[in-house]
Amino acid sequence: MRDHGGNIDAAVSRHGGTLAEWIDLSTGINRVPYPLPDMPPEVWTMLPTRSAQAALIEAARRAWSTRAPMLALAGAQGAIQMIPRLGRPGRARVLAPTYNEHAAALRAAGWQVEEVATLADLAGADLAVVVNPNNPDGRQHPPAALQALLERVGRLVVDESFGDMTPEMSLTPQAGRAGLLVLRSFGKFYGLAGLRLGFVLGGAAEIAALAEMAGPWPVSGAALAIGTRALADTAWAEATTRRLAEEAPRLDALAERAGWTPRGGSTLFRLYDTPQAAAAQDALARHRIWSRRFPYSDRWLRLGLPGTPAEWDRLTQALESLHAV
Amino acid sequence: MRDHGGNIDAAVSRHGGTLAEWIDLSTGINRVPYPLPDMPPEVWTMLPTRSAQAALIEAARRAWSTRAPMLALAGAQGAIQMIPRLGRPGRARVLAPTYNEHAAALRAAGWQVEEVATLADLAGADLAVVVNPNNPDGRQHPPAALQALLERVGRLVVDESFGDMTPEMSLTPQAGRAGLLVLRSFGKFYGLAGLRLGFVLGGAAEIAALAEMAGPWPVSGAALAIGTRALADTAWAEATTRRLAEEAPRLDALAERAGWTPRGGSTLFRLYDTPQAAAAQDALARHRIWSRRFPYSDRWLRLGLPGTPAEWDRLTQALESLHAV
């Protein structure tokens, strides 16, 4: 299995304690989740109905200002798994460094994958992948730049898994154009990653082909019910976007006091340049706080935002002790 | 989308009433579901951990007397979707009539599919599919016959989605042999189809390839938690198997009094030969009871077993009124 955030049980077995004692900041999953609604028993007992699936898609279309063809899947990851099989394998380019599953899934399906450093370098690829905003560094590309790129690649995959907080940067209003696939995650912004819900938007033929690959019931009844309700709750989304925007600078300030240099990120996670990422991760782990390192950097450490005041206090103390060392 | 049971919302829009007023007997999903346990918030908020995934697999191995490599997916349907992509498309044979998704998924992936009437006719296929016990007629093949067939086909898929009640007929103890894939459903016997949980057992290389296609988190946290608990609950499984065995003949007796001839089934659903399936379905629908017809038969009607005493009463009355017409 590839390197990921969210491997909290590995941290527990290496550093001790119980899962409940840890604060997992190794992912960009919102730690103040959307409140679970009461759900009728049919959510669990019945096969998800076509009308429940249609209601979710309608809620997503309203939330993202689009009428584009769209498919709900068990996480945006579900789309990452299937997109490499949409057409014959060819030459893919991925704007890197980024979430490593894109390149891995393409290679596993027989694609030749090149990681490139700039948007311009993607031109000419049979399939190009841009994570926007990017994970882990938060780099963003305006819609116009991505639309221009669309003309110069065979197929363009724009992964907006961390895009909920910046709707003005989203390509969802342009979704539906042939060759453009836009991925959205539900679990990250809504803090419900265990639900397994994500979306792919695209041209009619592409979405039909992906739906055929996914089969009739890829998403659970609970995901349909919760997703439909949450995506319609614009007040919660706006309040959460505001809170994250206020709190991300607070995390940067704590990190800077510990001697780390902010390197960007989204408002769900922040990336820091540290003197030594392995030592920094271990130091936080002694306080039962789990962070994210990257195999390609000795210095980068990524932290999700804490949730409760108690979590902020513990992280503050942990970073202060780090500074004292 | 293909013809399925579980299209209850289509029935509601055609025949009226509200979803809550209907008894959906169009599927073989147990209407007395496994009781939902309390679940900690992490089930919803966290990415499913590797240890949670391992615990589910361990529970399944104990329940099915196997140490075979195994993968949990969003329903047995998840395996049906991916198996056609395990190797190059060739000539597949499906023992028919049966659950229509096998042939459809194979054809969609480029396989040439032939539907055959006997187990012997499957020999020589690059890939052969047997649903055991079969849906809708309950036809069963003993493990020895299927093991013999395994030598004569490229790959053998045995779909045991309705196999929980007849463990003595299961091939799970033989799973792990190269070329053999065994599918298991969770949602049918445990009455939790909305959870989306199923399994595929097979050889190490085949399961590794399917895991690569499925990605790291195909199953929700709730499915992992509930599945792990339910599969360890042998008392519930035994009591449910006994109850279904007692109640299936009761349903046959009611149907016979209505002039229908039992044509088999599993103890989760029964198949009947009726004078006219469309009229029989409509008559039950007037009582807000939904049943299953098949595009290939004018006479066959399938009914799942009712759950509560009130449901049994309503079905009894509906079948009596049918007799009176």
Interface residues (C-beta under 8 A of the other chain):
Chain A: M1 R2 H4 G5 G6 N7 I8 D9 A10 L19 D24 T27 I29 R31 P33 L36 P41 E42 V43 W44 T45 M46 L47 P48 T49 R50 S51 A52 A74 G75 Q77 G78 I80 Q81 R85 E101 A105 A108 G187 G191 L192 A193 G194 L195 R196 E212 M213 A214 G215 P216 W217 P218 V219 S220 G221 A222 A223
Chain B: M1 R2 H4 G5 G6 N7 I8 D9 A10 L19 D24 T27 I29 R31 P33 L36 P41 E42 V43 W44 T45 M46 L47 P48 T49 R50 S51 A52 A74 G75 Q77 G78 I80 Q81 R85 E101 A105 A108 G187 G191 L192 A193 G194 L195 R196 E212 M213 A214 G215 P216 W217 P218 V219 S220 G221 A222 A223
